[in-house]
Every structure is written in structure tokens, then in C-alpha cells.
Amino acid sequence: MKWKKIKHLFAPNNEYPRMHSHAANPFVEILPNDKWLIYFTSRNKENQSHISALIISPKDNFKVETICPRPLVSPGELGLFDDSGTAMGFLLEIQNQKYLYYLGLNLKVTVPWINTIGLAISTSISNDDFPIFQKYSLVPLLDRSNEDPFSISYPSILYENGIYKMWYGSNLSWGKSEKDMKHVFKYAESLDGIHWKRTNQIVLNHIYKNEYALSKPYVLKDKNIY
């Protein structure tokens, strides 16, 4: 498969306080009117990340038509798992509801940060044509555990034969430097998209001497190949 670069699509320009910098972690939802709703992560001047969104028209040279005037998912209050930021992870439709799995960022002292996976759910669309999300819980959907004791990160999810399958990042160790994280991909399963059973199975590990982190999986299935 060959890829062709088309254009520079979007970069924040202080349109809103939460959009001082960054348009990271893009995730595309194709709308019924052939427009694309793109979720992404932006940051404010304090370097807190928020989940933002915009709508583009791919048939009109990928023109940006609308930028959501509000954050879809904001950082939590002081002391919560996502008080330092929320970052776009994965979007899934379950029983006519949009499930947005996001990264909750919590800055630390002995290590740079702790990441966990949160969930926000949308059941309606606002007058601005963007979904309204409510956080499922004040605590992470997937927190640290015996299988993942250090830090976990971005999920990728497939629904197959009645089972939700998740691939996600997990630290095998931690330290004062990012290079101490030994971040790999692991696997979990769920029957409802909320309660997850972890296997502690490493599905993709490091193979090169200087590798220390694999970033943000996205799994597709083509016939019998993942």
C-alpha cells in the first residue's frame, strides 16, 4: 500500500484557550453527510491536554468547516486521575452510544507521569453539531493493576463474535526518565466494553537495542489477519 501526502490540515492558532498548541492523536469518525469529524488532543498554556474536535469536508479539498467551540473531554479536578490532561484514544459505538476511551494524565514526582484509561459516553448531539460527552466515572476504567503496575496508555478496540478486544500500552518498568519505561502492547477482553479482563499477554515487544516505547496501537482485521 502506497500513501500520498495531500496537505497540511490543521494546527491550533489560539482559537480557544485550550488550543494554544498541539493537534495530536487524531481519530476520524465518518458522518452520514460524508463529512469527517476529527477528534484530536490540544493543549493550553499550562500544557494541560484537552480532547477537541473539528469537522472537515474531504470532497472540498479537506476544508476545515467547523471547530468545536468547547472541549469534548476536559481535565478532571485536582487530585483525579486525569487532572493533568485528557488525550484522545479510541471511539466506539455501543448500543447507539458513542464510547470515547481516553488517556487520563497524572503528573508525578518520582516518575514523570502515570497514565490510565478513562471513558466518556455520548448519547446526544449539541446544537453545534458535535457530540456531548459525560465521563463515565471519576476513576479510571482501566487503572494500574497486578498485570499493569506502572502505567498504561492508548487503547485500540475491535468488536468480534460478541467480544470487545483491546490492545493497549503498558509499562514494564519505570524511572525518572522516559527511556526507563519499557512500554509495550498488551491485550484485554470485555463482554460490554466497560468491564475488562486482562491477560497480561505481551502482543508486541521491543526487538531493537535502543527501543524503549511502542506508541498508540491501532488494530484492523483483514480477512483472518490482524
C-alpha positions in Angstrom: 0.0 0.0 0.0 1.3 3.4 -1.0 0.4 6.6 0.8 0.3 10.1 -0.7 0.6 13.2 1.4 -2.3 15.6 0.5 -2.0 18.8 2.6 -1.3 20.3 6.0 -4.8 20.0 7.5 -4.8 21.9 10.8 -2.7 23.4 13.6 -4.1 25.4 16.6 -3.7 29.1 16.5 -5.2 30.1 19.9 -8.7 29.8 18.6 -9.7 28.9 22.2 -7.6 28.8 25.4 -7.4 25.0 25.3 -5.9 25.2 21.8 -2.6 27.1 22.5 -0.6 24.2 20.9 -0.9 20.7 19.5 -3.3 18.8 17.3 -2.3 15.3 18.3 -3.8 11.8 18.4 -6.3 12.3 15.5 -9.2 9.9 15.3 -11.7 10.1 12.4 -15.4 9.5 12.6 -17.2 9.5 9.2 -20.5 11.3 9.4 -23.7 10.4 7.4 -23.3 13.6 5.3 -19.9 12.5 4.0 -18.2 14.9 6.3 -15.4 13.8 8.7 -15.5 14.6 12.4 -11.9 14.5 13.6 -11.2 14.2 17.3 -7.7 15.4 18.5 -5.7 16.4 21.6 -4.8 20.1 22.1 -3.0 21.8 25.0 -3.5 25.1 26.8 -0.8 27.5 28.0 -0.4 25.4 31.2 0.3 22.3 29.0 -2.9 20.6 30.1 -4.3 18.5 27.3 -8.0 18.5 26.3 -9.9 16.5 23.7 -11.1 18.8 20.9 -12.8 18.2 17.5 -13.4 19.7 14.1 -15.4 18.8 11.0 -13.8 18.7 7.6 -15.2 18.2 4.1 -13.0 15.7 2.2 -14.8 16.4 -1.1 -13.9 20.1 -0.8 -10.1 19.7 -0.6 -10.4 18.6 3.0 -11.5 22.1 4.1 -11.9 22.7 7.8 -15.6 23.7 8.1 -16.1 23.9 11.9 -14.0 23.8 15.0 -15.9 22.7 18.1 -16.3 25.7 20.4 -15.9 23.6 23.5 -13.7 20.8 24.7 -15.3 17.4 24.4 -13.4 16.0 27.4 -11.5 18.3 29.8 -9.0 17.5 32.6 -10.6 16.4 35.9 -10.5 18.3 39.1 -7.3 18.5 41.2 -6.2 15.1 42.5 -8.2 12.9 40.0 -6.5 10.5 37.6 -6.9 13.0 34.7 -6.2 16.3 36.4 -3.1 16.9 34.2 -4.9 16.2 30.9 -7.1 14.1 28.7 -5.9 12.7 25.4 -7.9 11.1 22.6 -7.7 7.4 22.5 -10.4 5.4 20.6 -14.1 5.9 19.7 -16.6 3.0 19.5 -20.4 2.9 19.1 -22.1 0.6 21.5 -25.9 0.3 21.6 -26.3 3.7 19.8 -24.0 5.4 22.2 -20.5 6.8 21.5 -17.9 5.4 23.8 -14.8 7.6 23.9 -11.9 5.8 25.5 -9.3 8.4 26.6 -6.0 8.7 28.3 -6.0 10.3 31.7 -2.7 12.0 32.5 -1.5 12.5 36.1 1.9 14.2 36.6 4.1 12.6 39.4 7.2 13.4 41.4 9.3 10.2 41.5 8.4 9.4 37.9 7.4 11.8 35.1 3.7 10.7 34.9 1.1 8.0 35.4 -1.3 7.3 32.6 -4.6 5.4 32.9 -7.6 4.8 30.6 -10.9 6.7 31.2 -14.2 6.5 29.4 -16.7 9.2 28.4 -20.1 8.4 26.8 -22.2 10.5 24.4 -26.0 9.9 23.9 -26.8 13.2 22.2 -25.6 15.9 19.7 -25.4 19.6 20.7 -26.7 22.5 18.6 -23.1 23.0 17.5 -23.3 19.6 15.7 -20.7 18.0 18.0 -21.5 15.2 20.5 -21.9 15.9 24.2 -19.8 13.6 26.3 -20.1 12.7 30.0 -17.4 11.0 31.9 -18.4 7.5 33.0 -16.6 7.7 36.3 -14.4 9.8 38.5 -11.9 6.9 38.5 -10.2 5.2 35.5 -11.9 2.5 33.5 -8.6 0.7 33.4 -6.2 1.6 36.3 -2.9 0.2 37.3 -3.2 -3.5 38.4 -1.1 -6.6 39.1 -0.8 -7.1 35.3 0.0 -3.4 34.7 1.5 -2.0 37.9 3.3 1.1 36.4 1.4 2.9 33.8 -1.0 2.1 30.9 -1.9 4.0 27.7 -3.8 4.3 24.4 -6.3 1.6 23.6 -7.3 0.2 20.2 -10.6 -1.9 20.2 -12.3 -4.3 17.9 -15.7 -6.0 18.3 -15.8 -9.6 17.1 -18.1 -12.5 17.8 -19.6 -10.9 20.9 -16.3 -9.9 22.4 -14.6 -6.5 22.6 -10.9 -6.9 22.1 -8.5 -4.2 23.3 -4.8 -3.7 22.6 -3.2 -1.1 24.8 0.2 0.1 26.0 1.7 -0.9 29.3 5.0 0.0 31.1 7.2 -3.0 32.1 9.2 -0.7 34.4 9.5 3.0 35.3 12.1 5.5 36.4 13.0 9.2 36.3 13.5 9.2 32.5 11.1 8.4 29.7 13.7 5.9 28.5 13.1 3.8 31.6 9.5 3.0 30.8 9.9 -0.1 28.6 6.5 0.5 27.1 4.9 -2.5 25.1 1.5 -3.5 23.9 -0.8 -5.9 25.8 -4.3 -7.4 25.3 -7.6 -7.4 27.2 -11.2 -8.6 26.5 -14.7 -7.5 27.5 -18.3 -8.5 27.0 -19.7 -5.0 27.4 -16.9 -2.5 26.7 -16.7 -1.5 30.3 -15.5 -4.4 32.4 -12.2 -5.7 31.1 -10.3 -8.9 31.7 -6.6 -8.5 31.2 -4.5 -11.4 30.0 -1.1 -10.0 30.9 -0.1 -11.1 27.4 2.5 -9.0 25.6 1.5 -8.9 22.0 4.2 -6.7 20.7 7.6 -6.3 22.4 10.9 -4.5 21.7 13.3 -6.1 19.3 16.0 -3.3 18.9 18.7 -2.3 21.4 17.6 1.3 21.8 13.8 0.8 21.8 12.0 1.9 25.0 8.4 2.7 23.9 5.9 1.5 21.4 3.2 4.1 20.9 -0.6 4.1 20.3 -1.7 0.8 18.7 -4.4 0.8 16.0 -5.5 -2.7 15.0 -7.5 -3.6 11.9 -8.7 -7.0 10.7 -8.4 -8.0 7.1 -9.9 -11.4 6.5 -8.1 -13.6 9.1 -5.1 -11.3 9.7 -4.9 -8.7 12.4 
